[in-house]
Amino acid sequence: MENEIHVENYKIQQPDVWAGNIGDQELINRIKDSDFSQKQIEEGRDYCYFLDKKYYTSNTENSEYACMAYTLNEPANLERASVSDIIVEENEVYYIHRISVLRDGVLVNKIPDTKIKVLDSEGQSGGGILSSNKKINITIKDLRLYDVLILEDSRVKIFTERDFLRKEFSKYVWVSPDNYWAYGSYKFTFINERDKVIAYKKTFFRDDQGNVLEPEINYLKKGEKFSVEEEEYINPVDTGREIFPYIDFATDNNWNNLSNYISPIYQEIFNTSSLPDFAPNLVEKLDAIPDLEDKIQFAIEFVQNNIYYIFNADEMNGHKPQEPAITYETKQGDCKAKSVLLKVILDYIGVDSSVVLVNFHTDFYIKYYLPSLLTFNHVIVKINHNGEEYFIDATVRDEFGLLENRGFIYFMHYLEIKPNQELQTRKAYKYPYYCIDEKVEFKAQNTTGKLKLTTTYRGNRANAMRRYFKNTNRREIVDNWNSFLFYSLNYANDRNGTDLRNVFKEASIDIVSDDKKLNEFKIQYHSTIESPYFVDPQKNRFLMYFDRNVVKENARNFVHKDLPFWHNFDSEKYEITLQTDQKIDVEEKYTIQESAISNPYFDYKSRKKINKNGGTVYIEYNPLVNLEIEEKDFEQFRKDHHTIADSNFGLGIDIIEPGLMNRLKFSFKKKFK
């Protein structure tokens, strides 16, 4: 075997005593075909004869062990088994205990045919992602179709002083196995060798009828184990509509005690030095700004844009932040460092703020998890100002606006770093402005149409559009707008396959204004369209403009038994005017149809003014966001979105063709419609 550099990141040896020891004959005896295995293999499902997983935690280490035997009956599976990567953290060692195959009833040791390389795992360092993780690349030669591959390995993480939080607290989430696999035997064991009691909570397990059972909490003292065992097992979870059952293991604790543990660590950092001592130049700039609102904006954008964000994965595993003087001097830091510096600046200008712990990726699950500081993976700043709460992510860039005009961060749960805190849930939110405010004017005369869109973006939309226009070629932007308008004007149904640049002539898009205090970004689009009417197969002509972004398809199509619908839509306002030099049907049902919806989670209004040559529709959509739609309310919520989709998201007008025969035909059609 070719063992290259960095052998300290992996070793080949027998498993530790806690993991047990399986002999060769015992392995062979466990790899037995059965009616169950034959059925799975015949159906083309990957089959695992057995999988034994163990998680071991003590005051000095966390370790995971696995021993499994599975089929290589598919070429794709053979490829994946032949070359694999293992990522290990700093001070984590990957132990290889066994790599073998059972081939024609004979156990063959494949370690001599295994090549191992250890590489740095810093693929994102250019974006400020720093990590001393290593990638262990394992290549096994001469694996063959219909081999049974046997892998036995473990990974051991020895705690260092930097891992003081992991030393103090344990956190592990076991998730029921992927239902892609069929298992002859599956076993998971959690072993507690810590001095402190570990609680475990079983969540989203189901009864025989598929109903979710109430969460169940139990406890493990030092030396105790917990196991899950299944035989001839395929996980029955309905992945499209159900959450995988999982068990949360965490050192037994409560949020109040945890906040009292972490807050002194941050307070010590806050007390290290004052802003005038380490940043006199910054203080001079702050003092020169007369208005408090401008000071707050300056403080936020200084930290966001002038302090380089470095995410050090190893540092994030602890919770002791960098001193603000160091962050200011080096002009770099992780989320903790940047948030602490921002709070110190806000303290100086007299604005009430605090540092809070969040995890955007697992936000939904936090209310189900056991209390643990290791649940969180990000730090942001909460500002209390003029009776309102604002949350600022100090790690983002190119965000603008006075405090009330800045972008909104969607999440629900957080722990404030102050004494005696409980897990908090944010209030629902209603935008004080329209995120999208658009005016559409489309005028058709003779055989030509003139189209103009004037759009103002605010909040998150303004920040996103500002970045988009900064980073994207203008020709590409125009093409994207043309593509959107091709469907909005319904041209996809009468001239599909046409080059859009031949449909939208002289198309241009320009930035009209960019107000970085109001955080308003305004653009204007122009184009000329020959043959502006949509023509149906019966040669009837229509002018149509329906903005499909208004129709929330994910709300209409949402189906899940466990997850509530997360409501995070933007507020929107549209004024759409269609004018022509032709007469139109001013009594057509959908042309004059209006709507007014008052749902607990959003208000929607569609109002129209119709004249003999066209009309205008005024649309307003005001959602209550950052909350979950309760199950009892969801069907009405869905129904109301169906109502919006029923021709209430734009305007269409029918042309009455000139000529006596056409008018008689139109009159006859109306009578018998």
C-alpha distance (Angstrom), angle and dihedral (degrees) to the residues before:
residue distance angle dihedral
M1 . . .
E2 3.81 . .
N3 3.80 107.8 .
E4 3.76 107.0 -176.4
I5 3.82 130.4 -174.1
H6 3.81 131.5 -31.5
V7 3.80 96.6 36.0
E8 3.81 88.5 169.2
N9 3.83 88.9 76.9
Y10 3.79 92.8 62.9
K11 3.78 137.8 20.4
I12 3.80 136.6 -171.3
Q13 3.77 110.9 -134.6
Q14 3.80 145.6 115.1
P15 3.83 118.2 -69.0
D16 3.81 121.5 -96.3
V17 3.79 119.0 -93.5
W18 3.83 92.8 -103.0
A19 3.82 90.2 59.2
G20 3.81 95.1 53.2
N21 3.79 129.6 -136.9
I22 3.82 125.7 -94.5
G23 3.80 118.6 -161.9
D24 3.80 125.0 -141.6
Q25 3.79 95.0 -109.1
E26 3.79 91.6 49.4
L27 3.82 88.9 53.8
I28 3.80 91.8 51.0
N29 3.80 90.7 47.9
R30 3.81 91.1 53.0
I31 3.81 93.4 52.4
K32 3.79 97.5 76.8
D33 3.77 127.3 144.7
S34 3.78 118.7 -126.4
D35 3.79 138.5 173.0
F36 3.82 86.8 -91.6
S37 3.81 94.5 52.4
Q38 3.80 93.3 44.7
K39 3.79 91.2 51.7
Q40 3.82 92.3 51.1
I41 3.79 93.3 46.8
E42 3.83 91.7 47.6
E43 3.82 88.8 52.5
G44 3.80 90.3 53.2
R45 3.81 95.0 -113.1
D46 3.79 117.7 144.9
Y47 3.77 107.6 -110.7
C48 3.78 128.6 -148.6
Y49 3.80 112.7 -163.4
F50 3.78 90.9 -160.0
L51 3.78 140.6 -14.5
D52 3.80 121.3 -166.6
K53 3.81 114.7 -174.4
K54 3.79 126.1 -179.6
Y55 3.80 131.5 -177.5
Y56 3.79 117.1 -161.4
T57 3.79 124.1 -171.3
S58 3.80 130.0 -179.0
N59 3.80 137.9 158.2
T60 3.81 89.5 -85.7
E61 3.83 107.3 34.6
N62 3.79 150.5 15.7
S63 3.81 116.3 -142.4
E64 3.79 136.7 179.5
Y65 3.81 125.2 -160.8
A66 3.80 129.9 -170.6
C67 3.79 135.1 177.8
M68 3.77 118.2 -179.0
A69 3.81 142.2 160.3
Y70 3.79 120.2 -159.5
T71 3.79 140.9 166.1
L72 3.79 126.0 -97.7
N73 3.78 94.9 -157.9
E74 3.80 97.3 132.2
P75 3.84 126.0 62.5
A76 3.81 91.4 -131.7
N77 3.79 91.3 53.2
L78 3.80 90.1 47.9
E79 3.81 90.1 53.7
R80 3.81 93.1 49.8
A81 3.80 91.2 49.1
S82 3.80 93.7 48.2
V83 3.83 94.8 58.6
S84 3.80 123.8 26.0
D85 3.80 139.2 158.1
I86 3.80 127.8 -139.6
I87 3.83 119.1 -165.5
V88 3.79 116.2 -150.3
E89 3.79 127.4 -172.7
E90 3.77 127.2 -132.6
N91 3.82 109.6 -65.7
E92 3.79 90.5 11.2
V93 3.81 118.5 123.6
Y94 3.80 126.2 -159.3
Y95 3.82 112.0 -143.4
I96 3.80 120.6 -158.8
H97 3.80 110.5 -156.4
R98 3.77 101.0 167.0
I99 3.81 140.8 -1.4
S100 3.81 110.3 178.8
V101 3.77 142.0 142.0
L102 3.77 130.2 -143.6
R103 3.80 103.6 -138.1
D104 3.81 120.5 176.5
G105 3.79 89.9 -19.9
V106 3.83 93.8 -52.1
L107 3.81 122.8 113.2
V108 3.84 109.4 -132.2
N109 3.82 121.5 -166.7
K110 3.83 107.9 -133.3
I111 3.80 98.7 -176.7
P112 3.85 90.6 97.1
D113 3.84 87.1 55.5
T114 3.80 93.6 50.1
K115 3.79 124.4 103.1
I116 3.81 118.6 -163.3
K117 3.78 128.1 -164.8
V118 3.80 126.4 -179.2
L119 3.79 115.2 -149.9
D120 3.78 136.1 175.7
S121 3.81 112.0 -99.2
E122 3.80 100.2 -146.6
G123 3.76 102.9 122.3
Q124 3.81 93.2 142.9
S125 3.79 101.4 42.0
G126 3.80 90.5 118.3
G127 3.79 88.5 66.0
G128 3.77 94.8 52.2
I129 3.78 95.5 -91.6
L130 3.79 107.4 138.3
S131 3.76 122.8 180.0
S132 3.77 138.1 156.5
N133 3.80 88.9 -149.1
K134 3.78 115.5 135.2
K135 3.79 128.7 -144.8
I136 3.78 114.3 -139.5
N137 3.79 108.9 -157.5
I138 3.81 114.0 -158.6
T139 3.81 122.1 -166.9
I140 3.81 119.6 -175.8
K141 3.81 116.0 -164.2
D142 3.77 126.0 -145.8
L143 3.77 101.6 17.7
R144 3.79 109.3 160.8
L145 3.76 136.5 -156.5
Y146 3.83 111.6 -91.3
D147 3.82 92.7 24.2
V148 3.79 115.5 134.2
L149 3.81 105.9 -132.7
I150 3.82 117.8 -147.3
L151 3.80 118.5 -162.3
E152 3.78 124.7 -179.8
D153 3.79 117.4 177.3
S154 3.78 145.3 135.8
R155 3.77 139.7 -161.8
V156 3.78 122.7 -143.3
K157 3.80 124.9 -162.5
I158 3.80 112.5 -163.9
F159 3.82 112.0 -160.0
T160 3.80 120.5 -119.7
E161 3.81 127.8 -167.0
R162 3.79 87.9 -90.8
D163 3.81 88.8 60.7
F164 3.81 92.8 63.4
L165 3.81 90.6 133.5
R166 3.81 92.7 53.1
K167 3.78 89.6 47.7
E168 3.78 90.6 53.9
F169 3.81 99.5 39.1
S170 3.78 137.4 31.2
K171 3.81 125.0 -148.6
Y172 3.80 128.0 173.8
V173 3.80 132.3 153.9
W174 3.80 118.8 -155.8
V175 3.80 112.9 -160.0
S176 3.79 121.2 -163.5
P177 3.82 111.7 -103.8
D178 3.77 124.9 -84.0
N179 3.80 111.9 -89.0
Y180 3.81 89.9 -136.4
W181 3.81 86.8 85.3
A182 3.77 132.5 63.5
Y183 3.81 115.1 -147.2
G184 3.77 128.4 -154.3
S185 3.79 86.8 -164.1
Y186 3.80 131.0 1.2
K187 3.79 126.4 -175.2
F188 3.80 133.0 171.5
T189 3.82 123.2 -175.5
F190 3.81 128.6 -173.2
I191 3.82 114.1 -158.8
N192 3.81 120.1 -163.6
E193 3.80 115.3 -158.0
R194 3.80 94.7 156.4
D195 3.78 122.0 114.9
K196 3.81 90.3 -126.0
V197 3.80 126.2 73.4
I198 3.80 115.7 -103.0
A199 3.79 119.5 -147.6
Y200 3.78 121.2 -151.0
K201 3.79 126.2 -161.3
K202 3.81 124.1 -162.2
T203 3.81 110.3 -149.4
F204 3.83 134.2 -178.5
F205 3.78 94.2 10.0
R206 3.81 113.3 148.1
D207 3.76 140.8 -143.9
D208 3.83 124.1 -125.1
Q209 3.82 90.2 -83.2
G210 3.81 92.2 54.1
N211 3.79 95.7 -107.6
V212 3.81 116.3 144.5
L213 3.79 111.8 -108.5
E214 3.77 122.9 -137.2
P215 3.83 111.8 -91.6
E216 3.78 113.0 -92.6
I217 3.83 123.0 -148.0
N218 3.81 124.4 -162.2
Y219 3.80 135.6 160.9
L220 3.81 139.7 -124.5
K221 3.78 121.8 -154.4
K222 3.79 122.2 -158.4
G223 3.81 110.3 -62.8
E224 3.82 94.5 19.4
K225 3.81 126.2 121.6
F226 3.78 137.4 -155.8
S227 3.82 123.6 -157.2
V228 3.80 139.7 -169.9
E229 3.81 114.9 -160.5
E230 3.80 130.9 -176.8
E231 3.80 133.0 173.0
E232 3.83 125.7 -155.3
Y233 3.75 87.7 -1.3
I234 3.80 137.1 177.7
N235 3.78 113.8 172.2
P236 3.83 104.1 -114.4
V237 3.82 95.4 -155.6
D238 3.81 114.4 133.1
T239 3.81 97.0 -131.6
G240 3.81 95.0 -162.6
R241 3.80 94.2 54.6
E242 3.79 108.5 17.3
I243 3.79 137.7 61.8
F244 3.79 116.1 -123.4
P245 3.81 110.6 -106.1
Y246 3.78 110.8 -107.3
I247 3.79 141.2 179.3
D248 3.79 120.2 -139.1
F249 3.81 114.8 -151.6
A250 3.82 117.2 -166.9
T251 3.79 139.1 153.1
D252 3.79 104.7 -89.4
N253 3.81 107.5 -99.2
N254 3.81 145.6 120.3
W255 3.80 133.3 -119.5
N256 3.79 93.9 -110.7
N257 3.81 93.1 57.5
L258 3.79 91.9 43.2
S259 3.81 92.7 53.0
N260 3.80 89.0 49.5
Y261 3.81 89.0 51.6
I262 3.80 96.5 50.6
S263 3.82 102.7 35.4
P264 3.86 96.8 68.9
I265 3.82 89.2 53.4
Y266 3.81 90.5 57.7
Q267 3.80 93.9 38.9
E268 3.79 89.8 56.6
I269 3.80 88.9 55.9
F270 3.83 92.7 47.1
N271 3.80 89.1 53.7
T272 3.81 96.7 51.3
S273 3.81 95.7 92.4
S274 3.80 142.3 -23.0
L275 3.79 126.2 -107.3
P276 3.85 95.3 -113.3
D277 3.81 89.2 55.2
F278 3.80 98.2 55.4
A279 3.85 103.1 21.5
P280 3.84 109.6 35.5
N281 3.81 92.4 150.5
L282 3.80 91.4 54.0
V283 3.82 90.8 47.2
E284 3.81 89.6 52.5
K285 3.81 90.6 54.3
L286 3.80 92.2 46.8
D287 3.80 92.4 49.0
A288 3.81 90.1 52.1
I289 3.83 92.0 59.5
P290 3.83 107.2 87.4
D291 3.83 99.9 -166.5
L292 3.82 120.5 71.0
E293 3.82 93.2 -146.3
D294 3.80 89.7 55.8
K295 3.81 90.5 47.3
I296 3.82 90.5 54.8
Q297 3.80 91.9 49.5
F298 3.81 91.2 47.8
A299 3.83 91.8 49.2
I300 3.81 94.2 50.4
E301 3.79 95.2 45.2
F302 3.80 92.6 44.6
V303 3.81 91.2 58.7
Q304 3.80 94.6 38.9
N305 3.80 97.1 47.9
N306 3.82 106.0 25.5
I307 3.81 101.6 41.8
Y308 3.81 110.1 70.1
Y309 3.79 112.4 -129.8
I310 3.79 112.5 -125.0
F311 3.77 116.1 179.7
N312 3.77 107.2 -159.1
A313 3.79 105.7 -171.4
D314 3.78 93.5 -159.3
E315 3.80 93.9 49.9
M316 3.81 90.9 49.5
N317 3.78 89.8 59.5
G318 3.79 86.6 70.2
H319 3.79 124.5 47.5
K320 3.78 105.4 -139.5
P321 3.80 106.5 116.7
Q322 3.76 128.0 -144.6
E323 3.80 116.5 -99.4
P324 3.83 112.1 -96.3
A325 3.83 91.4 -127.0
I326 3.82 89.4 59.7
T327 3.80 92.1 45.7
Y328 3.80 90.7 51.3
E329 3.80 94.0 45.4
T330 3.81 96.8 46.5
K331 3.82 93.7 35.8
Q332 3.80 91.0 -137.7
G333 3.79 140.2 88.9
D334 3.79 146.3 133.7
C335 3.81 125.9 -94.3
K336 3.81 92.4 -78.6
A337 3.79 92.7 50.2
K338 3.80 94.5 46.3
S339 3.81 93.0 45.7
V340 3.81 92.6 49.3
L341 3.81 91.5 49.8
L342 3.81 91.2 49.4
K343 3.80 91.3 50.7
V344 3.83 91.1 49.9
I345 3.82 89.6 52.5
L346 3.81 92.0 47.0
D347 3.80 89.8 49.0
Y348 3.79 88.8 54.9
I349 3.82 93.6 54.1
G350 3.81 91.7 45.1
V351 3.81 100.6 -107.4
D352 3.81 118.3 142.6
S353 3.80 110.6 -122.7
S354 3.78 142.4 149.3
V355 3.79 138.6 -167.4
V356 3.82 115.2 -112.3
L357 3.81 135.3 -167.4
V358 3.81 119.7 -129.8
N359 3.79 141.8 162.8
F360 3.80 110.6 -155.4
H361 3.83 93.2 -175.8
T362 3.82 96.2 56.0
D363 3.80 98.3 27.8
F364 3.81 93.2 125.0
Y365 3.82 92.4 54.5
I366 3.81 98.2 46.6
K367 3.80 92.2 86.6
Y368 3.81 88.7 55.9
Y369 3.80 97.5 42.7
L370 3.78 123.6 93.3
P371 3.83 113.0 -105.9
S372 3.81 109.6 -81.9
L373 3.79 136.3 145.7
L374 3.80 87.4 -142.6
T375 3.80 89.1 68.3
F376 3.80 90.0 76.8
N377 3.81 125.9 76.5
H378 3.81 104.1 172.0
V379 3.80 140.2 49.8
I380 3.81 126.2 -149.3
V381 3.82 137.3 164.0
K382 3.79 128.0 -102.7
I383 3.82 116.7 -154.0
N384 3.80 124.2 -163.5
H385 3.79 108.6 -158.6
N386 3.81 133.3 156.6
G387 3.78 91.8 -11.4
E388 3.82 94.3 -53.4
E389 3.82 134.1 104.9
Y390 3.79 119.7 -131.3
F391 3.80 128.7 -177.4
I392 3.79 120.5 -151.4
D393 3.79 126.5 -168.6
A394 3.79 103.6 -150.2
T395 3.83 92.0 -165.1
V396 3.81 97.6 67.3
R397 3.79 124.8 90.0
D398 3.79 137.6 -147.3
E399 3.78 96.6 28.0
F400 3.77 118.4 138.7
G401 3.77 145.8 -179.9
L402 3.76 142.1 81.6
L403 3.79 110.6 -67.2
E404 3.83 96.9 -88.8
N405 3.82 91.4 47.1
R406 3.78 98.8 50.7
G407 3.79 124.0 108.0
F408 3.80 119.6 -79.0
I409 3.83 120.2 -120.6
Y410 3.80 113.8 -142.1
F411 3.82 115.3 -138.7
M412 3.78 136.2 109.5
H413 3.82 113.4 -153.0
Y414 3.79 132.2 56.2
L415 3.79 143.2 152.5
E416 3.78 116.2 -135.0
I417 3.80 114.5 -140.0
K418 3.78 97.5 -124.3
P419 3.80 132.1 104.0
N420 3.82 120.2 -78.6
Q421 3.80 97.4 11.8
E422 3.79 130.9 159.3
L423 3.79 126.7 -155.4
Q424 3.79 105.3 -80.5
T425 3.79 131.8 -146.6
R426 3.78 119.1 -148.4
K427 3.77 121.3 -125.1
A428 3.79 120.6 -110.7
Y429 3.78 113.8 -94.9
K430 3.82 136.9 -136.9
Y431 3.77 118.2 -164.2
P432 3.83 114.2 -117.8
Y433 3.82 88.1 -152.2
Y434 3.80 139.1 35.5
C435 3.80 109.9 -96.1
I436 3.82 88.7 -156.4
D437 3.80 119.9 28.9
E438 3.80 110.6 174.9
K439 3.79 136.0 174.3
V440 3.82 117.2 -164.2
E441 3.80 121.5 -166.8
F442 3.81 119.8 -177.0
K443 3.80 118.3 173.6
A444 3.81 122.4 -178.4
Q445 3.80 120.1 -164.0
N446 3.78 123.7 172.3
T447 3.82 103.3 -37.4
T448 3.82 98.8 -25.8
G449 3.79 133.9 82.3
K450 3.77 128.0 -158.5
L451 3.80 115.0 -153.5
K452 3.81 125.9 -167.7
L453 3.80 128.2 174.0
T454 3.79 121.5 -172.7
T455 3.80 112.0 -171.9
T456 3.79 131.7 -178.9
Y457 3.80 117.5 -164.3
R458 3.79 122.8 -162.6
G459 3.81 137.7 -174.5
N460 3.81 114.9 -7.2
R461 3.80 89.9 -1.5
A462 3.80 91.9 56.2
N463 3.80 91.8 49.4
A464 3.80 91.8 47.8
M465 3.81 94.6 46.5
R466 3.79 92.1 46.1
R467 3.81 89.3 55.1
Y468 3.81 91.8 43.6
F469 3.80 94.2 53.8
K470 3.81 90.5 43.9
N471 3.81 94.6 52.2
T472 3.82 103.7 33.0
N473 3.79 131.5 77.4
R474 3.82 110.2 -109.3
R475 3.81 92.8 -129.6
E476 3.80 89.3 55.7
I477 3.82 90.5 49.4
V478 3.81 91.1 52.4
D479 3.80 90.9 48.4
N480 3.81 90.2 52.1
W481 3.80 91.3 51.3
N482 3.81 90.3 47.4
S483 3.79 90.2 52.1
F484 3.80 91.8 51.1
L485 3.84 91.8 47.5
F486 3.81 92.0 47.6
Y487 3.82 87.3 67.9
S488 3.81 96.9 35.3
L489 3.83 90.5 57.2
N490 3.84 90.1 44.0
Y491 3.80 93.1 -120.7
A492 3.80 89.0 135.5
N493 3.82 86.6 76.3
D494 3.80 99.4 52.4
R495 3.83 106.6 25.7
N496 3.78 105.6 24.7
G497 3.81 113.6 160.7
T498 3.80 93.6 33.6
D499 3.80 118.2 130.9
L500 3.79 103.7 -103.1
R501 3.78 92.0 -140.9
N502 3.82 87.3 62.3
V503 3.81 90.5 51.4
F504 3.81 98.2 45.8
K505 3.81 105.4 45.0
E506 3.81 123.5 -166.9
A507 3.82 89.1 6.8
S508 3.79 115.3 179.2
I509 3.78 138.5 165.5
D510 3.78 126.4 -161.3
I511 3.78 138.9 -179.5
V512 3.81 106.4 -115.9
S513 3.80 97.7 -175.8
D514 3.80 143.1 -17.6
D515 3.80 116.0 -156.4
K516 3.79 108.5 -173.1
K517 3.82 94.5 -172.3
L518 3.79 96.1 52.3
N519 3.83 87.4 32.5
E520 3.78 90.4 -132.3
F521 3.79 120.9 150.9
K522 3.81 114.7 -170.7
I523 3.81 126.6 -168.1
Q524 3.78 136.6 173.9
Y525 3.81 129.5 -150.6
H526 3.85 125.9 -162.8
S527 3.78 133.1 -177.9
T528 3.79 142.3 154.2
I529 3.81 119.9 -131.5
E530 3.78 124.7 -162.7
S531 3.81 112.0 -150.2
P532 3.82 92.4 18.1
Y533 3.81 96.3 -176.8
F534 3.75 126.5 92.0
V535 3.81 106.8 -127.9
D536 3.81 120.7 -156.2
P537 3.84 124.5 -149.7
Q538 3.83 89.5 -91.8
K539 3.83 89.8 57.3
N540 3.80 93.2 -110.6
R541 3.82 113.3 149.1
F542 3.79 127.4 -136.9
L543 3.78 139.3 174.9
M544 3.80 108.9 -143.8
Y545 3.78 137.6 174.1
F546 3.79 118.3 173.9
D547 3.82 118.9 164.6
R548 3.80 105.1 -147.5
N549 3.80 91.4 -166.2
V550 3.79 86.3 75.1
V551 3.81 89.8 61.8
K552 3.81 107.4 79.7
E553 3.79 100.6 -148.7
N554 3.81 93.2 176.9
A555 3.82 88.7 59.8
R556 3.81 92.5 47.9
N557 3.81 94.4 46.6
F558 3.80 100.3 37.7
V559 3.81 114.1 129.0
H560 3.81 121.5 165.6
K561 3.79 132.1 137.7
D562 3.81 97.5 -154.5
L563 3.78 108.8 24.4
P564 3.79 117.4 72.4
F565 3.80 116.2 -141.9
W566 3.81 110.1 -90.5
H567 3.82 108.1 -138.0
N568 3.79 112.4 -147.0
F569 3.81 107.8 138.7
D570 3.80 123.9 144.5
S571 3.79 124.5 -114.6
E572 3.81 110.6 -107.8
K573 3.79 139.8 -169.9
Y574 3.81 127.0 -172.5
E575 3.78 135.7 -179.3
I576 3.80 110.2 -169.9
T577 3.81 119.8 -175.2
L578 3.82 123.8 -174.0
Q579 3.83 118.4 -175.1
T580 3.80 132.0 175.5
D581 3.81 139.0 172.9
Q582 3.82 88.0 -126.6
K583 3.79 129.1 86.1
I584 3.80 114.9 -102.0
D585 3.79 135.4 -157.5
V586 3.80 102.3 -98.7
E587 3.81 91.8 -174.7
E588 3.79 99.3 52.7
K589 3.81 108.6 131.8
Y590 3.78 99.7 -128.6
T591 3.80 94.0 38.5
I592 3.80 92.6 60.9
Q593 3.82 97.3 30.8
E594 3.81 114.8 122.0
S595 3.78 132.5 -177.7
A596 3.79 139.6 -157.3
I597 3.80 118.6 -172.9
S598 3.78 124.4 -177.0
N599 3.79 107.4 -174.1
P600 3.84 123.1 166.0
Y601 3.81 86.8 -116.3
F602 3.81 101.8 41.0
D603 3.79 145.2 5.7
Y604 3.78 119.2 -139.2
K605 3.81 129.2 -174.8
S606 3.78 130.4 -179.3
R607 3.84 114.2 -177.1
K608 3.81 127.4 174.8
K609 3.79 142.2 -159.7
I610 3.81 111.8 -163.8
N611 3.83 127.2 -173.1
K612 3.80 133.8 173.5
N613 3.80 93.1 -85.9
G614 3.80 103.4 35.7
G615 3.74 144.2 -46.6
T616 3.78 150.3 -130.2
V617 3.78 130.6 -118.8
Y618 3.82 121.8 -158.0
I619 3.80 114.5 -157.1
E620 3.81 126.6 -173.3
Y621 3.79 125.0 -179.8
N622 3.82 118.3 -175.1
P623 3.83 114.4 176.1
L624 3.79 130.5 -172.6
V625 3.81 100.8 -132.9
N626 3.79 144.2 -174.1
L627 3.77 94.5 54.3
E628 3.79 141.5 95.1
I629 3.80 119.7 -106.4
E630 3.78 107.9 -120.7
E631 3.80 115.2 -122.0
K632 3.81 92.7 -120.0
D633 3.82 89.9 57.0
F634 3.76 100.7 41.0
E635 3.82 102.4 86.7
Q636 3.80 91.5 53.5
F637 3.80 88.2 45.6
R638 3.82 89.3 52.8
K639 3.81 92.2 45.0
D640 3.80 91.5 52.6
H641 3.80 90.2 52.3
H642 3.81 88.7 51.2
T643 3.81 86.8 55.0
I644 3.82 90.1 54.6
A645 3.80 89.4 50.5
D646 3.81 91.4 52.6
S647 3.83 94.4 88.6
N648 3.80 93.9 -65.7
F649 3.80 96.2 112.5
G650 3.80 99.3 75.2
L651 3.79 143.8 -14.9
G652 3.79 136.2 -79.1
I653 3.81 127.3 -176.2
D654 3.82 128.6 -166.3
I655 3.80 118.5 -138.3
I656 3.84 118.3 -133.4
E657 3.80 102.6 -143.1
P658 3.83 115.7 -130.2
G659 3.78 121.2 -110.0
L660 3.81 134.0 70.6
M661 3.82 95.6 -97.7
N662 3.79 92.1 49.9
R663 3.79 91.3 50.1
L664 3.81 91.6 49.4
K665 3.79 89.0 48.0
F666 3.81 90.4 50.2
S667 3.83 92.1 47.5
F668 3.80 91.1 49.5
K669 3.81 91.1 48.7
K670 3.81 91.4 51.7
K671 3.82 92.8 50.7
F672 3.76 94.4 53.4
K673 3.80 99.7 33.3
